[in-house]
Amino acid sequence: MALLTINVAPALLQVVDEVVNIPAARQFMLMIPYGFGDDPATLAMARRVLEKAHRCKTRELVVYDKASPMLVDMVVSAPITHLTLHMASMDVLYWLAYDCVSFQALTEFELFSCVKQLIIRVGCGGTPIDGLKEAAERLRAAAGKLAGVLALRFDMASKKRMLGWDGVDAADRETDIQAICSDIIAAIPRMRFMKLILKRHDSVAQEVSRRLAVHYSGQLKDLSILGPVAIPRGTEFKKLRRLDLDYGHISTTRAPRVNPAELKLLCLRDRLTTSAWASFAAGVHNRELMFANLRVLSLESSPPAAMPSFAAQPHGRSAWRLHFPTLQHAHIHCGQGPFPVLEWVVFPPRMALLTINVAPALLQVVDEVVNIPAARQFMLMIPYGFGDDPATLAMARRVLEKAHRCKSRQLVVHDKASPTLVDMIVSAPVTHLSLNMATIDVITDLIRRAPSVTALSINQLGTDGAQPEILVPPPGSGRTVVPLSTSITVLHLGRGSLERQPDAVLAANEKDTKIHLEDKQGPMPAAGPRQGIPGSVGSGIAHVGNAETTPLLHNSPSAVSLEAASHGEAGHYLAVARGEARWMASASSLPVLTLLLQASFHFVSVISVGYLGATELAAMALAVTLFGVLVVAPVTGLLATMGSLCSAAFAASGDRTLVGVHLQRGLAAVAVHFALVAPAMWNAERILLAIGQEPAVAQLSGTYLRIQILGVVPWGAFEACTHYLRAQGITNAGAAVSAAVAPIHWTANYLLVRSPTHGVGFAGAPIATVTTQWLSLFGVFVYIRAKQATETWGGWDVRVLRTTGELYRVAAPSVVATWVWWCGCELLTLGSSYFGTAQLAASAVMLSTVGLASQIGNGLGSSAGPRVGSLVGAAKPRQARIAGDVSLAASAVVGAACSLCLAVFGSEWIAIYTKDPAVAREAARLLPAACMLLAGGGLGAVLRAVLRGVGRPGAIAVAHMVGHGACGAPTAYYLGFRRGMGAAGVWWGLAAGVVLSATVQLVYCYARIDWRDTARRRR
């Protein structure tokens, strides 16, 4: 199961203890009601129930009572991972912090080395100031266990006034404030995220929060202030990425000074707009503000005359321009009065979501001034009281017509639907419609006359005495049914809609309209464009600000299932496939270019060495084979897993510095692997002689690998950094660095290998390669510094080395799969080495060719895997399956085209590598098998990516074992050695293994994967 929650009285808990079989749920929650927090019998039963839930991934205990020492004893002995307490004293929390080693999360107060967020909530009882002082003292006492805390939340939103310092002189007050601040600063040396929740009358808490904010100003990347905190002038938050401010109606509070170019999220409420824009404009004289990296913008509730001072400065001009070139989500919500920001904003050409919720007096500004971009979703909200106002509706219609380039246009009406509104909707290009209240007659008229509406949401549906024509009548009633409009694909009725017709069932049309009914248990989940309507009529960018409280357990299985159904099934297959094809073409072009540039390094090296002779070419092929088996294959598997962990941490974690932690683990794994393989590479010549290789070839291969030792660490570190950047959505780093380094590598290869004046012969090829690897590492470091892509880097921490074993444990299937696949391919070179220098050199030529052409398939796979994984995680199983189909079809087309070109122009291509007739003749014999290997390998690359995207790396390992281990290697040995076919037999055997491996993965994808169930499990 996904979630099992048990909330029973103690008398019934015995039934659970003795009878109920608790399944292996992902989340298990047990609740103890008020009055039983210190009852020994109840706690003993609860402990036994939690022990029965040992197979559950998380086990949460919720106690609606005051925590007691007896409860602490039970918690310490029970396998609890999440604990929620209604009320607890500082001593109890202190005992919990030091005794419970199984915890992953504890609300209210957290003191564990694995905890990243610290919550201090003061003012719930007793004297608030004493609680704050005691909390600070506890923090200092636990300083050794708080080194990992990067986020601090002060919740001073108490209904009581902070009376702790009444009657105390200023000197004692200052002493206490300094003691509190020094205790917290000493306990938490680093701070990345800070949230302050304060009340207007809490002057002492405001002062403590102000000093902490100033102290950590140079470190903070995420700042959220809900309440009045006067930041001193001149305080700069240089690294701030996310800013969320809500000072209420305190007009004297100043906004912090930040760099607009660094912000990625900006949320301003109430009178903050005045001081915030003035802070942003500090030092700007051309009246042009550029928010170069802003992704989310939310401006809410600007009162009258919010910005007159800013609008009039400087130089007496009033026109400002606010540029948001990278903006994806924008939410504009304001009340009555002037709102000049709408006149200043320059939206980017394309966005994901634009929401405008303004009063009619301000709607005119949108109608006349605002340039609406081509957003995927555009939402316009009409407030209560204006649902039948002709002027307001006329302006709304013009605004919706201006949004014609938007993919979906949603109109949200917080008022009762009227015939006037229906007339406006019929003439406006509305695709999604949300109504707070409507009668049957109005809805029937709307359904019949509005062909553009594809999704309809009604919060309350009333009849007003009319016949419920869109409802299926009871049998024998004689009423007729009016079918829904054929354009509507989603109909959503709120929880109050069917109270008057409890036995009615909705009619569906020939397009199988998806009907969502809210029951009394809660709202329906939100849905995406053209697939559903947000469950709440007043939905905007609800996720902009940080929530007041964060539950430990989230979606229920039923909600996920409904969300998966609403997200994943709408849309014609060909239409979705065309969209995925366009996305694939756009997203894979850069990875393909990057991989081709990186493959060109080996391609140029092979060409350079090929002109030295067949022996040198054979030696290089053998050395590259050993380097791939010893270094490239295992490190690639490790870093692929590291990249997946980085992506998950970046997308799902509140502390994004976990991405940097995973990078450190990856770098540590590279260093450990270097220490393991360096001795084998140094003694490569002896190893090759021991397995029967020719002395001349073994000697040159040993020289190549000894030099290549210097490139193991920079190559691994470069790959780790590119995975680190790719997890943050920065995909062009590899292409940029490779494009800069490639000309240097080509030139160095010629000068060091073939130049008559500067060349050093065969050794020049590994020297050029090592030089390129160090330059690539230096280039990616420069790229990170230039792009300031350090948001997820929390600094070096030697304690990460203790948890590197976790990376090895998770990466084991990926490493095995990659190593088996790589060894299967490298058997081509190793097997060919026993048939003479000419056949080994020919095998090197064809391997270089296949490797260069297969980078297109690998590039498609590098885009298909994250795409499928993100769609599955977004509860869109059908679209994820279609994305996989499109990527497989693209891979098949590319593989067929490359094979055809190789078959037609094979002789001319071989001539580029070598002039030796014996090598050229042997290479021509390998062409048919190379074409087969190329087609199967490209398909396998995409299948591997799809399986990784759905979280099935074990299937990849099994497929490689079957294809390469059970079929490829035995067939290659039989054809090459027993039947006397030589290198051609080895190639045909391995090609058969590659095709079989791809076939096994293909069958598994279409026969064993339940996409809907996979999406539910991923959520």
VENGI-V554696 format. One record per residue. PHI is phi in degrees with one decimal (none if undefined). Layout:
PHI
PHI
//
This chain:
none
-94.8
-147.6
-131.1
-118.1
-123.2
-129.3
-130.8
-72.8
-56.5
-64.0
-90.3
-62.9
-63.8
-63.1
-62.6
-63.7
-97.3
-115.8
-66.7
-95.2
-83.0
-77.8
-82.8
-75.3
-69.6
-134.9
-125.1
-129.9
-120.7
-115.7
-109.4
-74.5
-64.7
98.5
-123.8
-69.9
-126.0
-86.4
-59.6
-64.9
-63.2
-66.5
-65.6
-65.5
-61.8
-63.1
-65.7
-64.4
-65.6
-67.6
-67.2
-93.6
-64.7
-78.0
-73.7
-69.1
-126.1
-129.2
-108.3
-114.2
-114.0
-117.0
-90.0
-145.1
-71.6
-69.1
-119.8
-56.6
-65.0
-64.8
-60.1
-60.9
-66.8
-63.6
-62.6
-90.6
-98.4
-81.6
-95.4
-107.9
-129.9
-133.2
-123.4
-114.9
-73.6
-157.4
-156.2
-84.4
-63.7
-63.9
-61.9
-65.6
-62.5
-64.4
-60.0
-62.3
-99.9
-104.5
-93.4
-91.4
-89.6
-66.9
-112.2
-151.8
-144.4
-78.1
81.7
-155.7
-128.1
-137.3
-118.3
-65.8
-87.1
-80.6
-108.4
-122.8
-112.2
-114.5
-118.6
-111.6
-119.8
110.4
-82.5
-179.2
72.9
-90.2
-58.5
-67.2
-60.3
-63.4
-66.9
-63.8
-66.0
-61.9
-64.1
-65.7
-63.8
-62.4
-62.4
-66.5
-101.3
-57.4
-65.5
-102.0
-112.9
-66.1
-87.6
-72.1
-121.3
-131.5
-130.6
-126.1
-102.6
-113.2
-105.0
-79.3
-87.6
-74.3
-88.3
-81.9
-79.6
-101.8
-64.4
-110.4
-62.3
83.4
-98.5
-71.2
-63.9
-65.9
-65.2
-62.8
-65.0
-62.9
-64.8
-62.7
-63.2
-64.5
-62.5
-64.1
-66.3
-63.6
-66.9
-64.9
-67.9
-78.7
-123.0
-71.5
-115.3
-146.9
-111.8
-130.6
-142.8
-126.9
-119.9
-116.1
-130.8
-106.5
-64.1
-90.8
-89.7
-67.2
-68.8
-61.5
-62.3
-68.8
-61.8
-64.1
-62.0
-67.9
-66.3
-62.1
-67.2
-63.0
-93.4
-60.9
-77.6
-108.4
-63.0
-116.8
-140.5
-129.4
-129.9
-124.9
-114.6
140.6
-80.7
-130.8
-83.8
-78.0
-60.8
-63.9
91.0
-76.8
-112.3
-107.8
-69.4
-99.4
-66.1
-109.4
-127.3
-132.9
-131.0
-124.1
-150.5
-98.1
68.2
-111.4
-91.4
-77.6
-91.3
-80.7
-98.6
-82.7
-66.9
-90.1
-131.1
-95.8
-58.1
-69.5
-92.4
-68.2
-115.2
-139.1
-137.3
-130.8
-122.8
-131.1
57.7
-81.0
-63.5
-59.6
-63.8
-71.3
-66.6
-64.4
-63.9
-66.8
-63.7
-82.7
-60.1
84.0
-98.7
-112.9
-94.4
59.6
-122.0
-103.0
-110.5
-100.8
-68.4
-120.3
-69.0
-105.2
-129.3
-130.7
-135.8
-121.4
-130.5
50.3
-89.2
-71.0
-58.7
54.2
-77.4
-132.4
-65.7
-67.9
-72.3
-65.9
-95.4
-119.2
-91.8
59.6
73.2
-96.1
-114.8
-94.1
-110.4
-127.1
-110.3
-102.4
-127.9
-67.3
-110.0
-65.0
-114.0
-127.7
-134.6
-133.1
-111.7
-136.2
-145.3
-91.6
-70.6
111.8
-67.9
-139.9
-66.9
-57.8
-60.3
-79.6
-94.9
-70.0
-114.5
-76.2
-69.8
-60.9
-133.4
-141.3
-91.9
-150.4
-129.7
-117.9
-124.1
-128.5
-130.9
-72.0
-56.4
-64.2
-93.4
-62.5
-65.0
-62.9
-62.8
-64.2
-98.2
-116.1
-68.0
-94.7
-81.4
-76.5
-84.7
-78.7
-68.2
-133.9
-122.8
-126.3
-119.5
-114.8
-109.7
-74.1
-64.6
99.3
-124.5
-69.8
-125.8
-83.0
-60.3
-65.4
-62.9
-66.0
-65.4
-64.8
-62.0
-64.3
-66.1
-64.5
-65.1
-67.9
-67.4
-93.6
-65.6
-79.1
-73.2
-67.1
-131.5
-125.5
-105.7
-111.7
-112.9
-115.0
-87.5
-141.3
-73.4
-69.9
-123.7
-57.6
-62.1
-64.4
-61.3
-60.4
-67.4
-64.9
-61.3
-92.1
-101.6
-81.0
-89.3
-104.1
-127.0
-130.0
-122.0
-118.4
-73.9
-154.9
-155.6
-90.6
-62.3
-62.9
-64.8
-66.5
-61.2
-63.2
-65.9
-63.0
-74.7
-105.8
-105.7
-73.3
-83.9
-76.8
-105.1
-143.2
-130.4
-126.6
-127.5
-73.2
-134.4
-112.7
-112.6
-102.6
51.8
86.2
-80.6
-72.1
-73.8
-70.6
-87.6
-102.5
-68.5
-73.9
-62.9
-59.2
81.3
-78.8
80.3
-78.7
-96.6
-108.0
-94.1
-67.3
-66.1
-59.4
-67.6
-84.9
-80.5
-105.8
-137.8
-124.9
-124.6
-112.6
-69.0
-67.5
-95.4
-78.3
-106.9
-65.1
-84.8
-128.2
-66.8
-99.2
-81.2
-126.3
-76.6
-89.0
-114.3
-97.2
-70.3
-93.8
56.6
-58.1
-82.0
-109.1
-109.9
-115.1
-82.1
-91.8
-76.8
-87.0
162.0
-75.0
-76.2
-71.1
-71.3
-132.6
-88.9
-64.2
60.9
-128.8
171.2
-123.5
-51.9
-63.2
-104.1
-63.3
-95.9
-72.9
-132.9
-92.5
-71.2
-92.2
-67.8
-86.1
-79.3
-69.6
-65.1
-133.1
-120.0
-67.4
-75.4
-118.2
-115.4
-62.9
-86.5
-59.7
-65.6
-64.5
-64.0
-63.6
-64.9
-65.4
-62.0
-66.2
-73.6
-87.6
-105.1
-112.6
-78.5
101.9
-67.5
-58.6
-65.8
-65.7
-65.3
-64.0
-62.8
-63.0
-67.0
-65.1
-63.1
-63.4
-63.6
-63.6
-74.5
-78.4
-90.7
-62.6
-69.9
-59.8
-63.3
-61.7
-61.3
-65.6
-65.1
-63.0
-68.8
-69.4
-65.3
-59.9
-68.6
-59.0
-67.5
-63.3
-63.8
-63.1
-62.7
-71.1
-59.4
-78.1
-81.2
144.7
-67.9
-64.9
-64.8
-64.7
-65.5
-64.4
-65.6
-60.6
-67.6
-66.9
-64.1
-61.6
-63.5
-62.6
-66.7
-70.3
-81.1
-117.5
-63.2
-62.4
-66.0
-67.0
-61.4
-62.3
-63.0
-72.4
-62.4
-67.2
-59.3
-62.7
-64.0
-64.7
-63.4
-62.1
-64.3
-66.4
-69.2
-84.4
-113.0
-91.8
-73.1
-110.2
-75.2
-68.3
-62.0
-61.2
-65.5
-63.8
-64.8
-62.2
-62.3
-63.6
-63.3
-65.1
-63.5
-64.5
-63.6
-64.0
-63.6
-66.2
-60.6
-63.9
-78.4
-95.5
-58.4
-61.6
-65.3
-67.9
-67.1
-104.5
-62.6
-60.9
-63.7
-64.7
-66.9
-65.9
-67.4
-97.4
92.6
-81.9
-65.2
-58.5
-63.9
-66.8
-64.6
-65.5
-67.7
-63.6
-62.3
-61.3
-59.5
-72.7
-63.7
-69.2
-69.0
-55.6
-67.0
-103.3
-65.3
-64.6
-62.5
-64.5
-64.4
-66.2
-62.4
-63.5
-63.7
-66.8
-67.2
-64.4
-61.5
-72.0
-62.8
-64.9
-92.3
85.8
-97.2
-99.6
-96.7
-66.6
-61.0
-65.6
-64.2
-67.0
-64.0
-64.4
-75.4
-87.6
-55.1
-59.3
-65.3
-65.5
-60.8
-66.3
-64.0
-61.9
-66.6
-68.4
-86.4
-104.9
-108.9
-67.0
-69.2
-101.4
-108.0
-72.1
-116.1
84.7
-58.9
-65.4
-65.3
-65.4
-66.5
-63.7
-63.5
-64.9
-63.3
-60.2
-63.1
-65.8
-67.5
-64.4
-64.4
-63.2
-61.8
-65.3
-71.6
-64.3
-61.9
-63.2
-63.4
-70.0
-67.8
-86.0
52.0
-85.9
-115.8
-59.9
-95.9
-101.3
-103.0
97.1
-71.1
-145.7
-67.0
-67.6
-62.9
-60.9
-69.6
-105.7
-64.6
-59.0
-62.8
-63.9
-62.2
-64.8
-72.0
-85.2
-55.0
-61.3
-66.3
-64.6
-62.6
-62.5
-65.4
-67.9
-64.1
-62.8
-66.5
-63.1
-61.0
-70.2
-74.2
-62.3
-59.0
-73.2
-64.2
-67.2
-68.8
-67.0
-90.0
-113.8
106.2
-66.0
-62.9
-68.1
-66.2
-64.6
-62.9
-62.7
-64.2
-61.8
-71.8
-64.2
-62.2
-66.0
-63.3
-62.7
-67.6
-70.9
-72.6
-65.5
-65.9
-63.8
-64.3
-64.7
-61.4
-65.6
-65.3
-90.8
-69.2
-59.4
-61.5
-63.8
-63.3
-62.2
-68.6
-67.8
-64.7
-65.9
-87.7
62.4
-123.9
-65.4
-66.4
-65.9
-63.4
-65.3
-66.4
-61.0
-63.6
-60.9
-64.5
-65.4
-66.7
-64.0
-63.5
-63.5
-63.7
-65.5
-64.5
-62.5
-65.0
-65.2
-64.9
-64.7
-64.5
-63.4
-67.3
-69.3
-81.0
-110.5
-63.0
-64.5
-64.2
-68.4
-62.7
-63.5
-68.6
-83.0
-149.2
-106.9
-71.2
-64.0
-65.3
-65.5
-63.4
-66.5
-67.8
-65.3
-62.6
-68.0
-87.7
-58.6
-59.9
-65.9
-65.0
-62.6
-64.8
-64.7
-65.4
-65.2
-69.1
-67.7
-63.7
-65.1
-66.1
-62.2
-70.4
-63.4
-61.5
-64.7
-64.2
-66.3
-65.7
-62.2
-95.1
76.7
-122.6
-66.3
-62.9
-64.4
-64.3
-61.4
-64.4
-62.0
-68.8
-62.0
-69.2
-70.6
-85.6
-76.3
-85.0
-117.6
-61.4
-64.8
-61.9
-65.5
-62.4
-64.6
-66.0
-71.5
-75.8
-102.9
-79.5
-90.1
73.8
-82.6
70.4
-61.2
-62.6
-64.1
-62.6
-65.3
-64.8
-64.8
-68.8
-62.3
-62.8
-64.9
-64.1
-64.6
-64.8
-61.0
-63.6
-65.4
-61.1
-65.8
-64.3
-62.7
-63.0
-60.6
-97.2
-110.6
-113.4
-92.3
-93.8
-63.2
-66.3
-67.2
-62.1
-63.3
-64.5
-66.5
-62.9
-66.7
//
